[in-house]
Amino acid sequence: MGNEHAEIIAVITIKPEVIKGGGAPVFVVIDEKELQETSMTIEKVMDASAHEINKDTIIIVAR
Amino acid sequence: MGTYLLPVIIGIIFGFVARMLLLRTDFRQYPTYPTGRIIHLSFGFISAFIGAVAIPAVLESDWTAVTFLGLAATQFREVRKMERESLEKIDTFELVKRGAPFVEGMAQAFESRNYLVMFTALVTTLCAVFSFWIGIIGGILMLVVVKFNMAGKFLSDIADVKEAAIRFEGPTLFVDDILIKNVGLEDTRKIITEQAVGAIVTPKNQNSIVTLSFLGQRQAMLHHVATILGSYLDSGEPALIPLTKRDMADGRIALFFLPREKDFNQIKAVLDKVPVLDSAIRMPKEADKHNS
């Protein structure tokens, strides 16, 4: 509740060329199906939540 | 002291009965075990005793005793601290937290109940000093006052609860027209579409807009629904954690949660009965905002 600190712990994308910078690992996948599967795995492993930036990119956010 | 023995005993009995009436194990699930109850009953007994002996001490002009009783009464502040600490510790293990303001409200209630008991015993003894039967009548009157006049306000007094549709616009989750959050996984979106329930809480006036904006009050609503109607949730599933969001323009509160029991009549009944927290009550309407 309130203003917890949130952090991007992973980025999963079909278009790696649109992502710059570091801090979180970037997982490059081929299609939307794999995007969803990979995000799901990481979300469950990290007990974090997945948020869709756009059709090609999902970020995993831990609080 | 022999003349006061009977009034004091009557006072203690009524005070203790008052504590028993006020000690209830309800949906808050606390205290449940006999050990927890014993703590409160024995505190209640001590406060009933303090209240009951105060009047004879005054009548005998035993001022030392009166002073000591006043000192003893302040010890009940500890009850609040004790309750707050244990409830806060328990709260860290809840799936849907009570929130610190709710815990504070409960602790406050536990402390005030002891003072009520003390007051009941005091009044009863005072009446019983005159006659046995006046004492009994006074005691019963006090029990009625204590039991029925100490309830706070409920959410239904300050707001209307309505069911609202849950929908997705792409990855964005809405309850009615209020944005809740962004959900990335299709799987989670499916679970939310199937399991989640949305509700809109519309404040009835300017005061309740401010009261409802308080995060503690909103957390209390979520906690109530989760304790009574269950929740489709586990630790490590932040995507399914119930949330409240506020329409900043008109102060409506959108609730998003995944209850086990999805019948909205029951949900509405539960939400209507959420206590308005003491710490949440704001009364900007009462304040003088004009330069005279």
Interface residues (C-beta under 8 A of the other chain):
Chain A: M1 G2 Q36 S39 M40 E43 K44 D47 A48 S49 A50 H51 E52 I58 I59 R63
Chain B: K97 G99 G170 P171 K181 N182 V183 G184 L185 E186 D187 T188 L215 Q219 S235 G236 E237 P238 A239
